Amino acid sequence: QVQFVESGGDLVQPGGSLRLSCVVSGRPRYFMAWFRQTPGKERERVASTNYVGDVTWYAESVKGRFTISRDNAKNTVYLAMDSLKPEDTAVYYCNEFPDPSDAWGEGTQVTVSS
């Protein structure tokens, strides 16, 4: 069964940067995505990419600030986040897309606060 292990979250000041990592076990997934969720809200997709990494999509709220990438040799997907805002505070998850596995990882907490 596929497993996703996210890491890299931290407390950072507004305007700061972080890079999240997601190690994927099991067979390679063609499309991968990063999602985020805050208490009381639906989980939302913020970025996704195909296997090669030449087709990407970003939510309007993060476009120009976040960059998704992947290293297939390491079975790892990354999310580089720059110019972070307090509204980026959330638990971040990775999963395949457009049909996410039920086996969500624990996620990694990103908190943007001064």
N, C-alpha and C positions, 0 to 999 in steps of 0.2 A: 504494500500500500504506500502511496505517496506520502511524504512528510515534508513539512516546511518549517524551517527554523530561522526565525528572524532575529537580528541583533543590530546594535549600533545606536539605539535610541538613547537620549540623554536630556538633561535640562540645559537649555541654551538661551542666550539673550536674544531679543529681537534684532534682526539683521545678521544673525550668525548662520553657521553652516553645519550640516551633519551629512554623513553617508551611511545609509542603512544597507545591510546585507541580508540575503535570504539564501540559505543552502537548501537545495531540493534533492530529496532522495527518490529513488525509483527511476522509471523511464523518463527520458527527456520530454519536456512539455513544449509544444510549439509556441503557443502564445502564453506569456506570463504577464501578470499585472501586480501592481501595488494598490492596496486599498487602505482606507483609514476609517476609524470609528470613534465617535465621542459618545459619552453617556446620553441615552435617550434619543439617539439619532440612528438612522440607517447607516450601514456600512456603505461607503462610497468608493468608487474606483478613482484613483488619482492619476495613474499612468499605466501604460501597457506597451508591450513590444513583441515582435515576432521572434522566431528562432535566430535569425541572422542579426537582428538588431537594427535593420534598416527601415523598418516600419514601426513608428511609435505614435502614441496618442497620449494627450494630456488633458486633464480637466482644465477649464478656463481659469479656475482659481489658482492653479500652480504653474500655468504655462509661462515659460521664460525664466522660471526659478528652479524647477525640478528637472532632473535628467535621469531617465531610466537606461540601464545598460545591463549586459549579461556577459558572463564568461562561461561558455558551455563546457569547456574543459574542466572547470571547477564546479560545474552544476550550481552556479551562484548567480543571482540576480541582484543588482544594486539600485539604489535610489539616492542620487546626490541631491541634496536640498540646500539651496542658497537663499539669502535674503528672507530668512524665516520670519514669520509673523505669529503673533499670539493665536490667531485663528487656525494655525497649522497644528496646534496642540491636539494630540489624538494618539490612539494606539494604532500602529501601522502593521499591516499584514501583507503577505504575498500569497498568491494562489494562481492557478492556471485560469485562463479566460478563453472564451466567454462562459464556459460551464465550470465554475469553481468546484473543486473537490470539497466534499463534506469535512475532510480532515484538515480544518484550519489549524494553523500553528497558534502559539500563545501570543504572538505579536511582540512588538517592541514599543515602549512608551516614549513619545517625543513631547516634551514640554517646552514651550517658548514663553519665557517670562523674564522680566527684569527684577 
